[in-house]
Amino acid sequence: VKPSPEPEDVLAAHADWLAAGGPPATVPAAAQEPDAELAELMSLAAAVQAALPPARPDPTLRSALRQRLVATASRGQLGWRSLSRVPRPSVRPRRPSWQRPQRVLRSGAALALASIILLLLWGRGGRPPL
Amino acid sequence: VNHSESELIERAKHDPEAFGELYDLYVDRIYTYILHRVGNPADAEDLTARTFFRALASMPTYVNRGAPFAAWLYRIAHNLVANWHRDQARRPTVSLEGLGGSVEAEVAGDGLAAATLTTALIGDAIRQLEPDRQALLVLKFSQELTNAEIAAILGRTEGAVKSLYYRTLIVLREILEQAAPASMTPHGADSEGDPS
């Protein structure tokens, strides 16, 4: 026994038919001979489609909006030009790896020098300054 | 997105006139979508304008990922309509003006047997649905989009859109039965009234 398709599938196929203006070559059997429930929902779908006709904006407003959009873009008030004015975050170039040990050496040398000065002061009989 | 449209979209990122051409291609569809969602031409025109100005501002960041450019515009319009509905939440719903309220559709079947529904009645019923359900019906029937395209706009899967469509029709039928019981013959009404 061939399993009957889900109502969702039948209705989706039916909606596609409506949108396309008619049934395509492949029509599920359940949609060709729907039960009362499905038939009612299909009928309702057709009514919904009839209630949603295509529309057009007022021609004058349509044209005016186009002019405003193009003029706005041309003046750069919106879009790419305004965005291009936003300052980009600066990224500092990363220090080359071969330069980094020098910083460590400099720090070590400064620490050693400070230690020597402290020891000299201490050796002259005074108390440690700290 | 076909090749020529892709070129036009790329050009529209730095050429105002190319954006105007995109506007010409899509303005009627976007306006129709918005009009059916909000129900009056004045607000539809305003929201259509906002949709395209927002699109213009976002063009530099638009990336073509294979989905139709229209889906991107519908997404903008969808969000603006959602905001509009949020702002209008305390106002009563308006009737469908200027959309040919005299057009009638006959609905056959059990629950809505012999019912003759006007577009205004159906339009009002549609606007009582949840926003995503309204959008689904308009995108499906007015815009003739596929389930995959609708799924991209609503942020759902294709299967979820299919299920939502089925549930939406059932809810819509309930709303119509409650809204216009006088114009509809309920299921079994004749047999109940017949003593024999």
Contacts between the chains, C-beta under 8 A, distances in Angstrom:
chain1	res1	chain2	res2	distance
A	7	B	166	5.9
A	8	B	162	4.9
A	8	B	163	5.3
A	8	B	165	7.2
A	8	B	166	4.3
A	9	B	162	7.0
A	11	B	162	8.0
A	11	B	165	6.2
A	11	B	166	5.2
A	11	B	169	6.6
A	12	B	147	6.4
A	12	B	162	4.6
A	12	B	165	6.1
A	12	B	166	7.7
A	15	B	140	5.6
A	15	B	141	7.5
A	15	B	165	6.4
A	16	B	146	7.6
A	18	B	141	6.8
A	19	B	140	6.4
A	19	B	141	6.5
A	19	B	144	4.3
A	20	B	144	7.6
A	36	B	109	6.3
A	36	B	110	5.2
A	37	B	109	7.9
A	37	B	110	7.3
A	39	B	108	7.1
A	39	B	109	5.5
A	40	B	107	7.3
A	40	B	108	7.1
A	40	B	109	2.6
A	40	B	110	5.6
A	40	B	111	6.0
A	40	B	112	6.2
A	40	B	173	7.2
A	41	B	109	7.7
A	41	B	166	7.7
A	41	B	169	4.6
A	41	B	170	7.1
A	41	B	173	7.0
A	43	B	106	7.9
A	43	B	107	4.9
A	43	B	108	4.8
A	43	B	109	5.4
A	43	B	112	7.4
A	44	B	107	5.5
A	44	B	109	7.6
A	44	B	112	6.6
A	44	B	169	5.7
A	44	B	172	6.5
A	44	B	173	5.7
A	44	B	176	7.7
A	45	B	141	7.6
A	45	B	169	6.1
A	46	B	105	6.9
A	47	B	105	3.6
A	47	B	106	7.6
A	47	B	107	5.1
A	47	B	117	5.5
A	47	B	122	5.9
A	48	B	122	6.1
A	48	B	126	7.0
A	48	B	137	5.7
A	48	B	141	5.8
A	48	B	169	7.9
A	48	B	172	7.1
A	49	B	141	4.1
A	50	B	103	6.3
A	50	B	105	4.5
A	50	B	119	6.8
A	50	B	122	8.0
A	51	B	96	7.9
A	51	B	99	7.9
A	51	B	103	7.4
A	51	B	105	6.6
A	51	B	117	7.8
A	51	B	119	4.1
A	51	B	122	3.9
A	51	B	123	5.5
A	51	B	126	7.2
A	52	B	36	5.4
A	52	B	123	8.0
A	52	B	126	7.8
A	52	B	137	7.0
A	52	B	138	5.9
A	52	B	141	4.8
A	52	B	142	4.0
A	53	B	99	6.6
A	53	B	100	6.6
A	53	B	103	7.8
A	53	B	119	7.9
A	53	B	142	7.4
A	54	B	28	7.1
A	54	B	29	8.0
A	54	B	32	5.2
A	54	B	142	6.6
A	55	B	28	7.5
A	55	B	31	6.3
A	55	B	32	4.5
A	55	B	35	5.1
A	55	B	36	7.7
A	55	B	99	6.9
A	56	B	28	5.2
A	56	B	31	6.8
A	56	B	32	7.8
A	57	B	27	6.8
A	57	B	28	7.3
A	57	B	31	4.6
A	57	B	41	7.6
A	57	B	44	7.4
A	57	B	45	5.6
A	57	B	48	6.3
A	58	B	41	7.5
A	58	B	45	7.1
A	61	B	45	5.6
A	62	B	27	6.2
A	65	B	23	7.6
A	65	B	27	7.5
A	65	B	45	8.0
A	65	B	48	7.3
A	65	B	49	5.3
A	65	B	52	6.9
A	66	B	20	5.5
A	66	B	23	5.4
A	66	B	24	7.1
A	66	B	27	7.7
A	68	B	49	7.7
A	69	B	16	7.8
A	69	B	19	6.4
A	69	B	20	6.5
A	69	B	23	5.9
A	69	B	52	5.7
A	69	B	53	6.9
A	69	B	56	5.9
A	70	B	16	4.6
A	70	B	17	6.3
A	70	B	19	6.9
A	70	B	20	4.6
A	71	B	16	7.8
A	72	B	53	7.2
A	72	B	56	6.7
A	73	B	16	3.5
A	73	B	19	5.5
A	73	B	56	5.9
A	74	B	16	4.6
A	78	B	53	6.5
A	78	B	56	5.1
A	78	B	57	4.4
A	79	B	13	8.0
A	79	B	19	7.8
A	79	B	56	5.1
A	79	B	57	5.9
A	79	B	59	5.6
A	79	B	60	6.5
A	80	B	13	5.9
A	80	B	14	5.8
A	80	B	59	6.7
A	80	B	60	4.3
A	82	B	57	7.8
A	83	B	60	5.1
